[in-house]
């Protein structure tokens, strides 16, 4: 019997699957034991099915020896809850203006509903997740953000002072996946809203993470937001800052890109913005030769 007769179409299908696993091998070896911080934004939480696939990716990372830390936002959920109770959402340069009443809603939605739902979903996939916010064991200590250069006071919005890396390292070493909502606390125990992109970048920098991945609802940074073909596969810190200065990067992308450049400057090796609305974006970026999205480098 010839080799051609032995291998049929079904065999080719499984051989292709085997080749995919072999392609992933050097990446698994390179990242084994390393920390990967993933920021999962509310704008990427489009459906339960997509969320399930993201959490499958996160769980898989843990099972192949990588230490994922998931930091989540929840802007659309916060907006929906504020609307439900008759309150308006206000933003300035992509940052939420947070008065005392809004802060109560932010904490309830982020540290309560969303955080615990994500932890539960990872548990159903076989992962050992533990839900945290910045108030747990002083995980994220902040101070009130001062008024901006244009005089706008964002209210209960915090600037990060410190990250409890000992807690996160202990959890990762003990097989847990930390799931962190972006609520911080000051020295008096007051709750503060933190931009989730900023929180993820600070956590990645404090841990000297190998990778920081931002999942959002677009495929990266574009020269023309309306033109997918204008995607920047790679951006240096200087180029990204120039794009903010000339208005190419605007609105909610400003804190995201600023978080990327800050993380690179503080020692995170690789930072990516990926489209979290496609199936398995983390696996596509980490374990394939092609990669997706926009990667930031020091330049």
C-alpha positions in Angstrom: 0.0 0.0 0.0 1.4 3.4 -1.0 1.8 6.4 1.4 -0.9 8.3 -0.7 -3.4 5.5 0.0 -2.6 5.5 3.7 -3.3 9.2 4.2 -6.8 10.3 3.4 -8.5 13.7 3.8 -9.5 13.1 7.4 -5.9 12.3 8.2 -4.8 15.6 6.6 -7.2 17.5 8.8 -5.7 16.0 11.9 -2.1 16.5 10.6 -2.9 20.2 10.1 -4.1 20.3 13.8 -0.8 18.7 14.8 1.2 21.2 12.8 -0.7 24.0 14.6 0.4 22.6 18.0 4.0 22.3 16.8 3.9 25.9 15.6 2.9 26.9 19.1 5.7 24.9 20.8 8.5 27.6 20.7 6.1 30.2 22.0 5.0 28.0 24.9 8.7 27.3 25.7 9.5 31.1 25.5 6.6 32.1 27.8 6.6 29.2 30.2 6.6 30.6 33.8 6.3 34.2 32.5 3.5 36.6 33.4 1.0 37.8 30.8 -1.3 40.6 31.8 -4.5 40.8 29.8 -6.9 43.8 29.9 -10.4 42.8 28.8 -12.4 45.9 28.1 -16.2 46.4 28.3 -16.2 47.3 24.6 -14.8 43.8 23.8 -17.6 42.1 25.8 -19.9 42.0 22.9 -21.5 38.6 23.6 -21.5 35.6 25.9 -20.0 33.5 23.1 -17.0 35.8 22.6 -16.4 36.2 26.3 -16.4 32.4 26.6 -13.7 32.2 23.9 -11.6 34.8 25.6 -11.8 33.0 28.9 -10.9 29.7 27.1 -7.7 31.4 25.9 -6.9 32.6 29.4 -7.5 29.2 30.9 -5.3 27.5 28.3 -2.4 29.9 29.1 -2.5 28.7 32.7 -2.6 25.0 31.7 0.5 25.4 29.5 2.6 27.0 32.2 2.0 30.7 31.6 0.8 33.0 34.3 -2.2 35.1 33.0 -3.6 38.0 35.0 -6.9 39.3 33.8 -7.7 43.0 34.4 -11.2 44.0 33.3 -13.2 47.1 32.7 -16.9 47.4 32.2 -17.8 50.8 30.8 -20.9 49.7 28.9 -22.2 47.8 31.9 -21.6 50.8 34.1 -23.3 53.1 31.6 -26.3 50.8 31.5 -26.6 50.7 35.2 -26.3 54.4 35.6 -29.0 54.8 32.9 -31.2 52.3 34.8 -31.1 54.4 38.0 -31.6 57.7 36.1 -28.0 59.0 36.2 -25.9 60.3 33.3 -22.5 59.2 32.2 -19.9 62.0 31.7 -16.5 61.7 30.1 -13.5 64.0 29.5 -10.8 62.9 27.1 -11.9 59.3 27.4 -11.9 59.3 31.2 -15.1 58.9 33.3 -16.0 61.8 35.6 -16.9 60.0 38.8 -18.8 61.7 41.6 -19.6 59.9 44.9 -22.9 58.4 43.6 -21.3 57.2 40.4 -18.5 55.6 42.3 -21.0 53.4 44.2 -22.3 52.2 40.9 -18.8 51.7 39.5 -17.8 49.5 42.4 -21.0 47.6 42.4 -20.8 46.7 38.7 -17.0 46.1 38.5 -16.1 44.5 41.8 -19.5 42.8 42.1 -21.4 41.6 39.1 -18.7 41.5 36.3 -15.8 40.3 38.4 -17.7 37.4 39.9 -19.2 36.4 36.6 -15.8 36.1 35.0 -14.4 34.1 37.9 -17.4 31.7 37.7 -17.0 31.3 34.0 -13.3 30.5 34.3 -14.2 28.0 37.0 -16.6 26.2 34.7 -13.7 25.9 32.2 -11.6 24.1 34.8 -9.4 27.1 35.8 -8.8 28.3 39.4 -9.7 32.0 39.3 -9.9 34.4 42.2 -11.7 37.7 41.9 -10.0 40.8 43.3 -10.3 44.6 43.3 -7.7 47.1 44.4 -9.2 47.2 47.9 -8.3 43.6 48.6 -5.0 43.4 50.6 -4.1 46.8 49.3 -3.7 45.4 45.8 -4.0 48.8 44.1 -3.3 51.9 46.3 -4.1 55.2 44.8 -4.3 58.9 45.5 -6.9 61.3 44.1 -6.1 62.5 40.6 -5.6 66.2 40.7 -7.5 68.5 38.4 -6.4 68.2 34.8 -4.4 70.9 33.0 -7.7 72.4 31.6 -9.1 72.6 35.2 -11.5 69.6 34.9 -11.8 67.6 38.2 -12.6 64.0 37.5 -13.9 63.4 41.0 -13.3 59.9 42.5 -10.7 58.9 40.0 -7.3 57.7 41.3 -3.7 57.9 40.3 -1.9 54.6 41.1 0.7 54.8 43.9 1.6 51.2 44.4 0.7 47.6 43.4 0.8 44.7 45.8 3.0 42.4 43.6 3.6 39.9 46.5 -0.1 39.0 46.5 -0.2 38.5 42.7 3.0 36.5 42.6 1.7 34.3 45.4 -1.6 33.6 43.7 0.1 32.9 40.4 2.6 30.5 42.0 -0.4 28.7 43.7 -2.1 28.0 40.4 -4.6 30.8 40.6 -5.7 33.2 37.8 -6.1 36.6 39.4 -9.1 38.5 37.9 -8.9 42.2 38.9 -11.5 44.9 38.6 -10.2 48.5 38.3 -11.3 49.9 41.7 -8.5 51.2 44.0 -8.3 52.5 47.5 -6.4 55.4 49.1 -4.8 55.3 52.5 -8.1 56.2 54.2 -9.9 53.3 52.6 -11.9 55.5 50.1 -12.8 53.8 46.8 -11.6 55.3 43.6 -12.3 54.5 40.0 -9.2 53.7 37.9 -9.1 53.6 34.1 -8.8 49.8 33.5 -6.1 50.4 30.8 -4.0 52.4 33.3 -4.5 49.7 36.0 -3.4 46.9 33.6 -0.3 48.8 32.5 0.6 49.6 36.1 0.2 45.9 37.2 2.2 44.7 34.2 5.0 47.2 34.9 5.2 46.4 38.6 5.4 42.7 37.8 7.9 43.2 34.9 5.4 41.1 32.8 6.6 39.5 29.6 3.5 40.7 27.7 0.6 43.1 28.2 -2.4 42.6 26.0 -5.3 45.0 25.6 -8.4 43.5 24.1 -10.9 46.0 22.6 -13.4 46.2 19.8 -11.0 47.3 17.0 -8.1 45.6 15.5 -5.4 48.0 16.7 -4.2 51.5 16.0 -5.1 52.9 12.5 -3.9 56.0 10.7 -7.5 56.4 9.5 -10.0 54.9 12.1 -12.4 54.2 9.2 -9.9 52.3 7.1 -8.9 48.8 8.3 -6.0 48.7 5.8 -4.3 51.6 7.6 -3.5 49.5 10.7 -0.1 50.0 12.3 1.3 46.5 12.9 4.1 48.1 15.0 4.4 51.5 16.7 7.3 52.9 18.6 6.7 55.0 21.7 7.7 58.2 20.0 5.5 57.5 17.0 2.5 56.7 19.2 3.0 59.9 21.2 3.2 61.9 17.9 -0.1 60.4 16.8 -1.7 61.5 20.0 -0.3 65.0 19.6 -1.6 65.4 16.0 -5.0 64.1 16.8 -4.8 60.8 14.9 -5.3 59.0 18.2 -8.2 60.6 20.1 -11.0 60.0 22.6 -11.0 56.7 24.4 -7.9 55.5 22.5 -5.7 58.1 24.2 -5.6 56.4 27.7 -5.3 53.0 26.0 -2.3 54.0 23.9 -0.8 56.0 26.7 -1.0 53.0 28.9 0.8 51.0 26.2 3.7 53.4 25.9 4.0 53.8 29.7 4.2 50.0 30.1 6.9 49.7 27.5 8.9 52.6 29.1 8.6 50.9 32.5 10.0 47.5 31.3 7.2 45.4 29.9 8.8 43.5 27.0 5.8 43.4 24.6 2.6 45.3 24.5 -0.3 44.7 22.1 -3.7 46.1 21.2 -5.9 43.3 19.8 -9.4 42.9 18.5 -11.2 41.0 21.3 -14.4 40.6 19.2 -12.8 37.9 17.0 -12.6 34.3 18.3 -9.5 33.4 20.3 -7.4 36.6 19.8 -5.0 35.8 22.6 -4.1 32.4 21.1 -3.7 33.9 17.6 -1.3 36.6 18.9 0.8 34.5 21.3 1.0 31.1 19.6 1.1 31.7 15.9 3.8 33.0 13.6 1.6 35.7 12.0 0.3 37.6 15.0 -2.5 40.2 14.9 -3.2 43.8 16.0 -0.7 46.5 16.9 2.5 45.8 18.8 4.3 48.6 20.7 8.1 48.7 21.1 10.5 51.2 22.6 12.1 52.2 19.3 
